[in-house]
């Protein structure tokens, strides 16, 4: 597949459009808001289907429990707010009321990652993937752009059971189209290559494609780029094949590397075919206030970090496990950019 950027748009707009389309095809879809409907764009559903929208106010735990009640009565319940609140403030309700009951509740985790920007560390959810993927019955999706987010909420809305779709606030590149595949529990190979596998999700997928292009231009390295939108269930087949055929890997996410996509990929690889892996993401730190792109650069959530990590992974592959891994700071590879 060949991808080109054809515009920019927030993934929250994709969530909103997909939610409206889901409501059009299924009259049992009901949506619950938590006083930030304009921000996470569930207001679009409210405009189209006011009789199926319920504003619960700043009461995330109540909203989740009410959504469960509707779901157990036969409805498809969708609740959305900032992911910092959707995932953590009502953690007990998600675990017991939603997942233990295998309730048909879909949660939209908006304004995720450091790209929330000036809202600062308290509103920058960087840990929810780690714990949500540990919950039984939970489906967890981290789409990469507007179009994939539109598809993601529709896809999980058609299946039964708990699901969480993670999306963001700021403009991000649009590069997938209506024809780009999105299948339940499947990772998609966006670029073929056998020198190193780059596994990414969310807004880091475009940066992975940029890094792959630079690796080819500067070193003749053919990187395989995998869009791993479904963190749960994980596509073990695609990830294991990448480990076998490429011999080394890099993961990239706008999230803590501890337990997130990095942890999920490492678990699969450690079990099935161990290879060197480098991790690009938040390194056990909170975010901060700033403009989205400034924060992405500050925390090395960029193509340069993926590029440098790929060179480290390839070096480790060539030297084998007999060579003890040396921790290398990203700036030390700047001469290769």
Secondary structure as the mmCIF struct_conf table of DSSP 4:
data_model
#
loop_
_struct_conf.conf_type_id
_struct_conf.id
_struct_conf.beg_label_comp_id
_struct_conf.beg_label_asym_id
_struct_conf.beg_label_seq_id
_struct_conf.end_label_comp_id
_struct_conf.end_label_asym_id
_struct_conf.end_label_seq_id
STRN STRN1 UNK A 7 UNK A 10
HELX_RH_AL_P HELX_RH_AL_P1 UNK A 11 UNK A 25
TURN_TY1_P TURN_TY1_P1 UNK A 27 UNK A 28
STRN STRN2 UNK A 29 UNK A 33
BEND BEND1 UNK A 35 UNK A 35
HELX_RH_AL_P HELX_RH_AL_P2 UNK A 37 UNK A 40
TURN_TY1_P TURN_TY1_P2 UNK A 41 UNK A 42
HELX_RH_AL_P HELX_RH_AL_P3 UNK A 43 UNK A 48
HELX_RH_3T_P HELX_RH_3T_P1 UNK A 50 UNK A 52
STRN STRN3 UNK A 53 UNK A 55
BEND BEND2 UNK A 58 UNK A 58
HELX_RH_AL_P HELX_RH_AL_P4 UNK A 60 UNK A 72
TURN_TY1_P TURN_TY1_P3 UNK A 73 UNK A 74
STRN STRN4 UNK A 76 UNK A 82
HELX_RH_AL_P HELX_RH_AL_P5 UNK A 83 UNK A 86
TURN_TY1_P TURN_TY1_P4 UNK A 87 UNK A 90
HELX_RH_AL_P HELX_RH_AL_P6 UNK A 91 UNK A 92
HELX_RH_PI_P HELX_RH_PI_P1 UNK A 93 UNK A 100
TURN_TY1_P TURN_TY1_P5 UNK A 101 UNK A 102
STRN STRN5 UNK A 105 UNK A 110
BEND BEND3 UNK A 111 UNK A 111
STRN STRN6 UNK A 112 UNK A 112
BEND BEND4 UNK A 113 UNK A 113
HELX_RH_3T_P HELX_RH_3T_P2 UNK A 114 UNK A 119
HELX_RH_3T_P HELX_RH_3T_P3 UNK A 121 UNK A 123
STRN STRN7 UNK A 125 UNK A 125
BEND BEND5 UNK A 127 UNK A 127
HELX_RH_AL_P HELX_RH_AL_P7 UNK A 128 UNK A 132
TURN_TY1_P TURN_TY1_P6 UNK A 133 UNK A 134
BEND BEND6 UNK A 135 UNK A 135
TURN_TY1_P TURN_TY1_P7 UNK A 136 UNK A 137
STRN STRN8 UNK A 139 UNK A 142
BEND BEND7 UNK A 145 UNK A 145
HELX_RH_AL_P HELX_RH_AL_P8 UNK A 146 UNK A 158
BEND BEND8 UNK A 159 UNK A 161
STRN STRN9 UNK A 163 UNK A 166
BEND BEND9 UNK A 169 UNK A 170
STRN STRN10 UNK A 171 UNK A 174
TURN_TY1_P TURN_TY1_P8 UNK A 178 UNK A 179
BEND BEND10 UNK A 180 UNK A 180
TURN_TY1_P TURN_TY1_P9 UNK A 184 UNK A 185
STRN STRN11 UNK A 188 UNK A 191
BEND BEND11 UNK A 194 UNK A 195
STRN STRN12 UNK A 196 UNK A 200
TURN_TY1_P TURN_TY1_P10 UNK A 202 UNK A 203
HELX_RH_AL_P HELX_RH_AL_P9 UNK A 204 UNK A 219
STRN STRN13 UNK A 223 UNK A 227
STRN STRN14 UNK A 230 UNK A 232
BEND BEND12 UNK A 233 UNK A 233
HELX_RH_AL_P HELX_RH_AL_P10 UNK A 236 UNK A 246
BEND BEND13 UNK A 247 UNK A 247
STRN STRN15 UNK A 248 UNK A 256
BEND BEND14 UNK A 257 UNK A 260
HELX_RH_AL_P HELX_RH_AL_P11 UNK A 261 UNK A 272
STRN STRN16 UNK A 276 UNK A 282
BEND BEND15 UNK A 284 UNK A 284
BEND BEND16 UNK A 289 UNK A 290
HELX_RH_AL_P HELX_RH_AL_P12 UNK A 292 UNK A 298
TURN_TY1_P TURN_TY1_P11 UNK A 299 UNK A 300
BEND BEND17 UNK A 302 UNK A 302
HELX_RH_AL_P HELX_RH_AL_P13 UNK A 303 UNK A 319
TURN_TY1_P TURN_TY1_P12 UNK A 321 UNK A 322
BEND BEND18 UNK A 323 UNK A 323
HELX_LH_PP_P HELX_LH_PP_P1 UNK A 324 UNK A 327
HELX_RH_3T_P HELX_RH_3T_P4 UNK A 330 UNK A 336
#
